[in-house]
Amino acid sequence: MINIEKLQRDLDELPEEAQELLIDFVELLKKRYSSSNQPETSENNIDDWSDFIGCTEAEPDLSKNYKFYLTKETE
């Protein structure tokens, strides 16, 4: 069961930019799962996720060295 109060506290601790990203992500999920009657195509997936392109900064070699960065962030 989801603990709504804990989730609310966690959200309140995030910076405003992160909260806005979460709002966008929730809207994306609502859009994706509300149209579950429609067959999913690769074109739909690209359209849905294209809103997130360029919304954050990352290392230029992240696609090749993601394990290094992931390990570095979790230390």
C-alpha positions, 0 to 999 in steps of 0.5 A: 500500500502506498503511504501518501503522507510519506510520499508528500513529505518526500516531495516537499523536500525536493527542489522546485525543479525536481517537483516540476519534473515529477509533475511532467512524469505523472502526466506522461504516465496518466497519458500512457495508461489512460490510452491502454485501449490503443495499441502501443506503437514505437511512434507513440513511445517516441512522442511521449518521451521526447518531452524529456529530451534536454530537460536535464544535464548529463555527462557527454559520455553517459551512454558509454560509462553509465555504470561508472557514473551510477556507482559514483552517485551511490557511494 
